[in-house]
Amino acid sequence: ADLDNYAESDIVIIGAGSAGLTCAYELSKIAPDVSVAIIEQNVSPGGGAWLGGQLFSAMVIRKPADKLVQELGVPFENEGDYIVVKHAALMTSTLLSKVLAAPNVKLFNATAAEDLIIKEDASVRGGKYVGGVVTNWTLVTLHHDTQSCMDPNVIEAQVVVSSCGHDGPMGAHSVKRLSKLGMVPDVPGMAALDMNKVRGGGGPGGASAG
């Protein structure tokens, strides 16, 4: 029934880590009438947010994201430009509970996003747009060489949000495909990581969230 109800969603979020869960939480507040489907390839949602940077238990969160932590009622220590939650699991479990309780949000865990749905429309720029995602059970995705008879499912959506994180090949695959179709500029490829640009100077332990 859930797959039928969300076969045509307003928004699909790929990845239920800290970014995807935060996106779904904010949408549940500002657009409670919008249907949101979250696709997560792991059985357990949360991504790498169950631990802080370098596998420490504490979570360092840069301001102004502390406003979200205060809104959720998670206790923290104020350290000036950043805050520290005593255990990342406390923040992640609280955020996850809010998302799962939202009536307009549905989490499909153990489900992998395998491809994008590309539709043609002469009225949009470039004549093409992303109209949803192709999904399958994660165990099937991992064993396509032996389980070739398993047909995928599709979830059509007006908006697709990619929050795959570090371990999400779907994000890189999608960008390359969109580039090949001429829907995004050429992909520049790999380059050195500038921590000052990516995370505003890197934080204590080089970890940040939110």
NUNU-75585 format. One record per residue: residue in three letters; y, z, x of N, C-alpha, C in turn; residue number from 1. Coordinates in nm, 3 decimals, decimal comma, m for minus. Example, Ala and Ser with C-alpha at 12.3 -4.5 7.8 and 13.67 -1.06 7.14 Angstrom:
// NUNU-75585
   code       nyy       nzz       nxx      cayy      cazz      caxx       cyy       czz       cxx   pos
    ALA    m0,569     0,780     1,319    m0,450     0,780     1,230    m0,330     0,780     1,320     1
    SER    m0,225     0,708     1,285    m0,106     0,714     1,367     0,003     0,787     1,290     2
// end
This chain:
// NUNU-75585
   code       nyy       nzz       nxx      cayy      cazz      caxx       cyy       czz       cxx   pos
    ALA    m0,120     0,000     0,083     0,000     0,000     0,000     0,126     0,000     0,086     1
    ASP     0,123     0,075     0,196     0,240     0,081     0,284     0,271    m0,055     0,344     2
    LEU     0,166    m0,127     0,387     0,188    m0,260     0,444     0,247    m0,354     0,341     3
    ASP     0,203    m0,342     0,217     0,257    m0,425     0,110     0,403    m0,389     0,083     4
    ASN     0,430    m0,259     0,077     0,566    m0,213     0,045     0,667    m0,253     0,153     5
    TYR     0,620    m0,256     0,278     0,711    m0,285     0,388     0,690    m0,424     0,448     6
    ALA     0,616    m0,510     0,378     0,595    m0,647     0,425     0,728    m0,721     0,432     7
    GLU     0,820    m0,682     0,346     0,957    m0,734     0,351     1,051    m0,614     0,362     8
    SER     1,090    m0,584     0,483     1,179    m0,470     0,510     1,320    m0,519     0,540     9
    ASP     1,413    m0,429     0,531     1,550    m0,463     0,570     1,564    m0,463     0,722    10
    ILE     1,502    m0,361     0,784     1,513    m0,345     0,930     1,377    m0,308     0,987    11
    VAL     1,342    m0,371     1,099     1,223    m0,334     1,175     1,267    m0,282     1,311    12
    ILE     1,216    m0,166     1,350     1,243    m0,108     1,481     1,113    m0,112     1,560    13
    ILE     1,115    m0,178     1,676     0,997    m0,185     1,761     1,006    m0,075     1,867    14
    GLY     0,919     0,023     1,857     0,920     0,134     1,951     0,970     0,262     1,888    15
    ALA     0,889     0,368     1,894     0,926     0,497     1,836     0,948     0,601     1,943    16
    GLY     1,018     0,561     2,050     1,061     0,656     2,151     1,192     0,719     2,108    17
    SER     1,264     0,779     2,202     1,389     0,848     2,167     1,492     0,752     2,107    18
    ALA     1,502     0,629     2,160     1,600     0,533     2,110     1,564     0,486     1,969    19
    GLY     1,436     0,449     1,950     1,394     0,402     1,819     1,403     0,509     1,712    20
    LEU     1,364     0,631     1,746     1,371     0,741     1,648     1,515     0,775     1,614    21
    THR     1,602     0,773     1,713     1,744     0,801     1,688     1,805     0,694     1,599    22
    CYS     1,769     0,569     1,626     1,817     0,459     1,543     1,773     0,478     1,398    23
    ALA     1,646     0,510     1,378     1,593     0,530     1,243     1,659     0,650     1,175    24
    TYR     1,683     0,755     1,251     1,747     0,875     1,195     1,889     0,843     1,147    25
    GLU     1,965     0,772     1,229     2,102     0,737     1,191     2,102     0,645     1,069    26
    LEU     2,008     0,550     1,066     2,000     0,461     0,950     1,964     0,537     0,823    27
    SER     1,881     0,639     0,835     1,843     0,718     0,717     1,963     0,791     0,658    28
    LYS     2,064     0,815     0,741     2,184     0,885     0,693     2,287     0,788     0,637    29
    ILE     2,317     0,682     0,713     2,427     0,593     0,674     2,383     0,484     0,575    30
    ALA     2,253     0,457     0,569     2,203     0,352     0,479     2,073     0,397     0,414    31
    PRO     2,078     0,499     0,329     1,954     0,554     0,271     1,880     0,457     0,179    32
    ASP     1,948     0,351     0,134     1,883     0,254     0,046     1,820     0,138     0,123    33
    VAL     1,835     0,138     0,254     1,780     0,032     0,338     1,639     0,070     0,382    34
    SER     1,544    m0,020     0,366     1,406     0,008     0,407     1,391    m0,019     0,556    35
    VAL     1,334     0,079     0,627     1,320     0,073     0,772     1,174     0,091     0,809    36
    ALA     1,118    m0,006     0,881     0,981     0,004     0,931     0,984     0,021     1,081    37
    ILE     0,915     0,123     1,132     0,907     0,147     1,276     0,767     0,107     1,322    38
    ILE     0,761     0,023     1,426     0,633    m0,020     1,481     0,613     0,050     1,615    39
    GLU     0,505     0,124     1,628     0,476     0,198     1,751     0,333     0,170     1,795    40
    GLN     0,317     0,120     1,917     0,183     0,081     1,961     0,093     0,201     1,994    41
    ASN     0,150     0,313     2,028     0,069     0,432     2,057     0,032     0,507     1,930    42
    VAL    m0,073     0,586     1,938    m0,109     0,671     1,825    m0,001     0,777     1,804    43
    SER     0,047     0,835     1,914     0,150     0,939     1,905     0,287     0,879     1,930    44
    PRO     0,381     0,892     1,835     0,517     0,845     1,856     0,592     0,938     1,951    45
    GLY     0,705     0,895     1,998     0,786     0,979     2,087     0,805     0,918     2,224    46
    GLY     0,717     0,823     2,261     0,731     0,758     2,391     0,726     0,859     2,505    47
    GLY     0,817     0,842     2,600     0,823     0,933     2,715     0,913     1,053     2,692    48
    ALA     0,959     1,072     2,568     1,055     1,179     2,540     0,991     1,315     2,520    49
    TRP     0,859     1,326     2,539     0,796     1,456     2,529     0,815     1,539     2,656    50
    LEU     0,860     1,473     2,762     0,896     1,542     2,886     1,032     1,490     2,933    51
    GLY     1,098     1,569     3,017     1,225     1,526     3,074     1,202     1,439     3,197    52
    GLY     1,308     1,416     3,272     1,299     1,335     3,392     1,208     1,396     3,497    53
    GLN     1,139     1,308     3,571     1,049     1,352     3,678     0,939     1,445     3,628    54
    LEU     0,904     1,433     3,499     0,798     1,511     3,435     0,831     1,659     3,422    55
    PHE     0,958     1,697     3,439     0,998     1,835     3,411     1,001     1,855     3,261    56
    SER     0,986     1,979     3,217     0,981     2,005     3,073     1,118     2,001     3,007    57
    ALA     1,223     2,038     3,079     1,357     2,040     3,020     1,410     1,897     3,001    58
    MET     1,494     1,879     2,901     1,554     1,749     2,874     1,704     1,757     2,898    59
    VAL     1,755     1,670     2,983     1,898     1,660     3,011     1,956     1,552     2,922    60
    ILE     2,060     1,584     2,848     2,121     1,490     2,753     2,271     1,482     2,781    61
    ARG     2,319     1,362     2,802     2,461     1,342     2,832     2,546     1,351     2,708    62
    LYS     2,665     1,404     2,724     2,761     1,403     2,616     2,818     1,261     2,604    63
    PRO     2,850     1,215     2,482     2,863     1,290     2,357     2,736     1,298     2,272    64
    ALA     2,619     1,266     2,328     2,494     1,274     2,251     2,461     1,417     2,211    65
    ASP     2,533     1,515     2,266     2,511     1,654     2,226     2,543     1,675     2,078    66
    LYS     2,625     1,586     2,021     2,658     1,597     1,878     2,532     1,580     1,793    67
    LEU     2,444     1,490     1,834     2,317     1,471     1,762     2,231     1,596     1,774    68
    VAL     2,226     1,655     1,892     2,144     1,775     1,914     2,195     1,889     1,827    69
    GLN     2,326     1,905     1,820     2,384     2,010     1,736     2,353     1,985     1,589    70
    GLU     2,361     1,858     1,548     2,334     1,823     1,408     2,190     1,855     1,371    71
    LEU     2,099     1,835     1,465     1,958     1,864     1,439     1,926     2,013     1,447    72
    GLY     2,019     2,091     1,500     1,998     2,235     1,510     1,910     2,276     1,626    73
    VAL     1,901     2,191     1,729     1,819     2,222     1,846     1,903     2,304     1,945    74
    PRO     1,857     2,422     1,988     1,934     2,503     2,084     1,940     2,437     2,221    75
    PHE     2,051     2,459     2,291     2,068     2,398     2,423     2,164     2,482     2,506    76
    GLU     2,168     2,451     2,636     2,263     2,512     2,727     2,369     2,409     2,765    77
    ASN     2,496     2,450     2,755     2,606     2,359     2,787     2,635     2,363     2,936    78
    GLU     2,625     2,248     3,002     2,647     2,240     3,147     2,766     2,152     3,183    79
    GLY     2,863     2,143     3,093     2,982     2,064     3,122     2,970     1,922     3,068    80
    ASP     2,938     1,825     3,155     2,926     1,686     3,113     2,793     1,657     3,044    81
    TYR     2,704     1,752     3,047     2,573     1,731     2,988     2,521     1,863     2,932    82
    ILE     2,415     1,854     2,854     2,350     1,973     2,801     2,203     1,970     2,842    83
    VAL     2,138     2,086     2,833     1,997     2,097     2,869     1,921     2,163     2,754    84
    VAL     1,824     2,092     2,701     1,733     2,148     2,601     1,614     2,204     2,677    85
    LYS     1,571     2,324     2,645     1,471     2,393     2,729     1,339     2,318     2,739    86
    HIS     1,303     2,241     2,636     1,184     2,158     2,645     1,206     2,030     2,566    87
    ALA     1,175     1,918     2,630     1,195     1,788     2,565     1,118     1,778     2,434    88
    ALA     1,001     1,841     2,429     0,919     1,835     2,308     0,989     1,899     2,189    89
    LEU     1,074     1,997     2,214     1,149     2,061     2,106     1,245     1,962     2,042    90
    MET     1,317     1,887     2,124     1,409     1,786     2,074     1,335     1,673     2,005    91
    THR     1,231     1,623     2,068     1,159     1,508     2,014     1,087     1,541     1,884    92
    SER     1,023     1,656     1,877     0,951     1,693     1,755     1,047     1,716     1,639    93
    THR     1,164     1,772     1,667     1,263     1,794     1,562     1,315     1,661     1,509    94
    LEU     1,351     1,571     1,600     1,399     1,439     1,561     1,291     1,363     1,484    95
    LEU     1,169     1,369     1,532     1,058     1,299     1,468     1,035     1,351     1,327    96
    SER     1,044     1,482     1,307     1,021     1,539     1,175     1,125     1,491     1,075    97
    LYS     1,250     1,476     1,119     1,357     1,427     1,032     1,332     1,282     0,992    98
    VAL     1,289     1,201     1,090     1,264     1,059     1,063     1,148     1,042     0,966    99
    LEU     1,039     1,115     0,991     0,921     1,102     0,905     0,948     1,151     0,763   100
    ALA     1,041     1,242     0,747     1,073     1,295     0,614     1,167     1,204     0,536   101
    ALA     1,232     1,110     0,604     1,327     1,021     0,537     1,253     0,930     0,439   102
    PRO     1,295     0,924     0,314     1,223     0,845     0,214     1,228     0,693     0,236   103
    ASN     1,326     0,646     0,313     1,341     0,502     0,333     1,283     0,453     0,466   104
    VAL     1,217     0,543     0,540     1,163     0,507     0,672     1,010     0,522     0,671   105
    LYS     0,941     0,423     0,726     0,796     0,430     0,738     0,756     0,400     0,882   106
    LEU     0,677     0,490     0,940     0,626     0,471     1,076     0,486     0,411     1,070   107
    PHE     0,468     0,297     1,141     0,336     0,237     1,157     0,295     0,258     1,302   108
    ASN     0,223     0,367     1,327     0,178     0,393     1,463     0,041     0,329     1,485   109
    ALA    m0,002     0,323     1,612    m0,123     0,250     1,650    m0,114     0,105     1,606   110
    THR     0,008     0,054     1,603     0,035    m0,083     1,561     0,122    m0,151     1,666   111
    ALA     0,082    m0,268     1,709     0,156    m0,339     1,814     0,233    m0,456     1,755   112
    ALA     0,354    m0,476     1,805     0,432    m0,596     1,772     0,393    m0,703     1,872   113
    GLU     0,328    m0,807     1,824     0,275    m0,910     1,913     0,370    m1,028     1,934   114
    ASP     0,453    m1,054     1,835     0,541    m1,171     1,846     0,655    m1,158     1,746   115
    LEU     0,752    m1,245     1,761     0,865    m1,252     1,668     0,842    m1,363     1,566   116
    ILE     0,896    m1,343     1,448     0,899    m1,449     1,348     1,031    m1,523     1,365   117
    ILE     1,025    m1,651     1,394     1,144    m1,732     1,412     1,157    m1,826     1,293   118
    LYS     1,272    m1,823     1,227     1,296    m1,909     1,112     1,411    m2,005     1,142   119
    GLU     1,408    m2,117     1,076     1,512    m2,218     1,093     1,608    m2,215     0,975   120
    ASP     1,736    m2,223     1,006     1,839    m2,225     0,903     1,962    m2,294     0,961   121
    ALA     1,995    m2,408     0,907     2,105    m2,487     0,961     2,240    m2,417     0,947   122
    SER     2,247    m2,317     0,859     2,375    m2,250     0,836     2,407    m2,142     0,939   123
    VAL     2,309    m2,105     1,023     2,333    m2,002     1,124     2,355    m2,067     1,260   124
    ARG     2,418    m1,996     1,350     2,447    m2,050     1,482     2,318    m2,083     1,556   125
    GLY     2,308    m2,201     1,606     2,189    m2,244     1,677     2,078    m2,294     1,588   126
    GLY     2,090    m2,272     1,458     1,991    m2,322     1,363     1,864    m2,240     1,353   127
    LYS     1,856    m2,130     1,427     1,737    m2,044     1,424     1,779    m1,897     1,422   128
    TYR     1,692    m1,813     1,368     1,716    m1,670     1,370     1,584    m1,594     1,368   129
    VAL     1,589    m1,469     1,412     1,471    m1,383     1,410     1,456    m1,325     1,269   130
    GLY     1,341    m1,350     1,209     1,321    m1,307     1,071     1,215    m1,202     1,052   131
    GLY     1,173    m1,137     1,161     1,073    m1,032     1,148     0,980    m1,029     1,269   132
    VAL     0,866    m0,962     1,253     0,771    m0,947     1,363     0,628    m0,972     1,317   133
    VAL     0,546    m1,016     1,411     0,402    m1,030     1,389     0,336    m0,906     1,447   134
    THR     0,252    m0,840     1,370     0,190    m0,715     1,415     0,038    m0,722     1,410   135
    ASN    m0,024    m0,628     1,478    m0,168    m0,612     1,471    m0,200    m0,468     1,512   136
    TRP    m0,321    m0,425     1,481    m0,362    m0,293     1,526    m0,367    m0,294     1,679   137
    THR    m0,321    m0,189     1,741    m0,313    m0,186     1,887    m0,448    m0,211     1,953   138
    LEU    m0,554    m0,153     1,898    m0,687    m0,172     1,957    m0,730    m0,319     1,952   139
    VAL    m0,685    m0,390     1,848    m0,716    m0,533     1,840    m0,633    m0,609     1,944   140
    THR    m0,507    m0,572     1,957    m0,419    m0,638     2,055    m0,474    m0,623     2,195   141
    LEU    m0,530    m0,506     2,224    m0,584    m0,481     2,358    m0,715    m0,554     2,384   142
    HIS    m0,778    m0,604     2,276    m0,911    m0,665     2,293    m0,919    m0,801     2,224   143
    HIS    m0,814    m0,879     2,237    m0,816    m1,011     2,175    m0,925    m1,101     2,235   144
    ASP    m0,964    m1,070     2,357    m1,068    m1,153     2,420    m1,204    m1,136     2,354   145
    THR    m1,224    m1,022     2,287    m1,353    m0,999     2,221    m1,340    m0,986     2,069   146
    GLN    m1,216    m0,970     2,019    m1,193    m0,953     1,875    m1,103    m1,064     1,822   147
    SER    m1,142    m1,187     1,846    m1,056    m1,301     1,811    m1,049    m1,328     1,661   148
    CYS    m1,135    m1,265     1,582    m1,138    m1,295     1,439    m1,040    m1,209     1,359   149
    MET    m0,970    m1,118     1,423    m0,881    m1,027     1,352    m0,744    m1,092     1,331   150
    ASP    m0,713    m1,125     1,206    m0,585    m1,189     1,176    m0,471    m1,087     1,184   151
    PRO    m0,354    m1,130     1,228    m0,240    m1,039     1,237    m0,173    m1,019     1,102   152
    ASN    m0,082    m0,925     1,095     0,003    m0,904     0,979     0,145    m0,944     1,017   153
    VAL     0,229    m0,957     0,918     0,370    m0,987     0,945     0,458    m0,892     0,864   154
    ILE     0,569    m0,858     0,923     0,673    m0,782     0,852     0,802    m0,861     0,867   155
    GLU     0,851    m0,914     0,756     0,976    m0,988     0,758     1,092    m0,890     0,744   156
    ALA     1,201    m0,920     0,812     1,316    m0,829     0,811     1,444    m0,905     0,841   157
    GLN     1,554    m0,852     0,791     1,684    m0,911     0,817     1,733    m0,876     0,957   158
    VAL     1,689    m0,760     1,007     1,731    m0,713     1,140     1,608    m0,662     1,214   159
    VAL     1,594    m0,700     1,341     1,487    m0,649     1,427     1,551    m0,580     1,547   160
    VAL     1,517    m0,454     1,566     1,571    m0,375     1,677     1,461    m0,352     1,778   161
    SER     1,485    m0,389     1,903     1,387    m0,365     2,009     1,425    m0,239     2,086   162
    SER     1,338    m0,140     2,082     1,357    m0,016     2,159     1,227     0,017     2,230   163
    CYS     1,174    m0,084     2,300     1,040    m0,073     2,359     1,034     0,022     2,478   164
    GLY     1,145     0,040     2,548     1,144     0,133     2,660     1,081     0,075     2,784   165
    HIS     1,051     0,163     2,880     1,001     0,121     3,011     0,870     0,044     3,003   166
    ASP     0,780     0,089     2,915     0,644     0,034     2,913     0,624    m0,072     2,806   167
    GLY     0,731    m0,123     2,749     0,717    m0,217     2,639     0,728    m0,362     2,679   168
    PRO     0,617    m0,432     2,698     0,623    m0,574     2,734     0,682    m0,661     2,624   169
    MET     0,680    m0,612     2,500     0,732    m0,690     2,389     0,880    m0,723     2,409   170
    GLY     0,956    m0,630     2,466     1,098    m0,655     2,488     1,122    m0,770     2,582   171
    ALA     1,055    m0,769     2,697     1,071    m0,876     2,796     1,018    m1,008     2,741   172
    HIS     0,904    m1,004     2,674     0,845    m1,125     2,616     0,941    m1,187     2,513   173
    SER     1,003    m1,103     2,431     1,091    m1,153     2,326     1,214    m1,222     2,385   174
    VAL     1,273    m1,160     2,487     1,392    m1,219     2,549     1,358    m1,355     2,611   175
    LYS     1,243    m1,362     2,679     1,203    m1,489     2,740     1,178    m1,596     2,634   176
    ARG     1,120    m1,555     2,522     1,093    m1,652     2,417     1,223    m1,700     2,353   177
    LEU     1,314    m1,609     2,327     1,442    m1,647     2,267     1,521    m1,737     2,360   178
    SER     1,510    m1,710     2,490     1,577    m1,795     2,588     1,517    m1,935     2,588   179
    LYS     1,386    m1,943     2,580     1,318    m2,073     2,578     1,357    m2,153     2,455   180
    LEU     1,382    m2,085     2,345     1,421    m2,153     2,221     1,570    m2,182     2,215   181
    GLY     1,644    m2,138     2,319     1,787    m2,161     2,323     1,867    m2,068     2,235   182
    MET     1,807    m1,955     2,196     1,874    m1,860     2,107     1,954    m1,755     2,183   183
    VAL     1,927    m1,738     2,312     2,005    m1,649     2,398     2,029    m1,723     2,530   184
    PRO     2,130    m1,682     2,608     2,155    m1,746     2,737     2,035    m1,731     2,830   185
    ASP     2,035    m1,807     2,937     1,927    m1,798     3,034     1,910    m1,655     3,085   186
    VAL     1,787    m1,615     3,101     1,756    m1,481     3,150     1,779    m1,478     3,301   187
    PRO     1,862    m1,387     3,353     1,893    m1,386     3,496     1,776    m1,346     3,585   188
    GLY     1,679    m1,274     3,530     1,565    m1,232     3,611     1,584    m1,092     3,667   189
    MET     1,496    m1,054     3,758     1,498    m0,919     3,814     1,612    m0,902     3,914   190
    ALA     1,664    m0,780     3,921     1,769    m0,749     4,017     1,762    m0,600     4,049   191
    ALA     1,842    m0,558     4,146     1,844    m0,416     4,184     1,903    m0,334     4,071   192
    LEU     1,851    m0,212     4,054     1,900    m0,122     3,950     2,018    m0,041     4,002   193
    ASP     2,131    m0,052     3,932     2,251     0,024     3,966     2,259     0,145     3,874   194
    MET     2,223     0,262     3,923     2,219     0,382     3,841     2,356     0,419     3,787   195
    ASN     2,463     0,387     3,862     2,597     0,420     3,816     2,634     0,343     3,690   196
    LYS     2,587     0,219     3,681     2,617     0,138     3,563     2,521     0,169     3,449   197
    VAL     2,396     0,194     3,483     2,294     0,214     3,379     2,307     0,349     3,311   198
    ARG     2,329     0,453     3,387     2,329     0,588     3,330     2,454     0,668     3,368   199
    GLY     2,561     0,599     3,390     2,686     0,669     3,412     2,685     0,762     3,531   200
    GLY     2,612     0,725     3,635     2,612     0,808     3,755     2,485     0,885     3,777   201
    GLY     2,392     0,863     3,692     2,261     0,927     3,708     2,268     1,074     3,673   202
    GLY     2,216     1,157     3,623     2,237     1,298     3,594     2,152     1,385     3,678   203
    PRO     2,153     1,507     3,657     2,069     1,597     3,735     1,922     1,554     3,722   204
    GLY     1,861     1,527     3,832     1,723     1,480     3,828     1,713     1,334     3,787   205
    GLY     1,829     1,268     3,767     1,827     1,128     3,730     1,779     1,103     3,589   206
    ALA     1,782     1,206     3,504     1,727     1,190     3,370     1,836     1,200     3,267   207
    SER     1,823     1,123     3,163     1,914     1,133     3,052     1,843     1,089     2,927   208
    ALA     1,896     1,124     2,812     1,840     1,079     2,686     1,952     1,069     2,584   209
    GLY     1,927     0,987     2,484     2,027     0,972     2,378     2,136     0,880     2,418   210
// end
